[in-house]
Amino acid sequence: MIISSPQEAQIQVRFFEDIYKSKIEKLPFLRDVDIDHGRKVLNTEAECDKYIALYSGHHFHKLYAAFPSTNFQYTEGKSVEIIDWGCGQALATCVLMDYLIEKRISPKIESITLVEPSSIALWRGYSFVRQMLQPTFSNNSLIQTVNKCIDNLNSSDFVSSFSNIKIHLFSNILDVEDFDLKKLYQLIINSFSGFNRIICTSPYHNARNYRIDSFYNLFNEYPMVKKSFYSDKAIYEEIFYNKTGKFQNCKIERYERQFTIKL
């Protein structure tokens, strides 16, 4: 943890130490909790804790590896909206804020929209995001929660301004085959006018990475798609390895696409 300033004397929450590691300490009590290798919709606090302990280290490092390909320095002092799709416990949003803190970048976060079908994961995500906002970011940031599956969303679920920079986070969700990519594409086209940066990350799956490519290709029909980036390069970072009960350097497979579109 770091102290933001002597005047505020508030403790800044950081993702790796305060969210990730705090849940690892609970693992001995969660042996019988089944989360289907991270694939199920989470329904209890115990399931949520176990997911963070076993998988949020992967989220953290994949996203930290992805974010330098977006010029977040450009957002300094500018009005920003964050939309976290299929957010679970809002880990991607929390890691993004951690990254901005680490790099000393201070956008004006106007709103954060969390989309998630699990009500308990969504509630926890709201709580984590509120903690991460203090004291670095504005107390006036709107956090909107949308407790729906992606296929059930419509434009009225979102509040957006043309003048704001929109940052869309798709972390470990586009490879899930439970929703219609074309419907999601149309929703974004109809709901978020202006400048949009779309960041898509997932584990590397030969059988399912085509969905990220398909999603990108829908937008790529527009001539205004710019600053696209692709990577399937594995990274080696320190995470908690459950089989040994220790932190160690592990290979983290990833698949990533990013692009900017003005709508």
Disulfide bonds with the S-S distance in Angstrom:
none
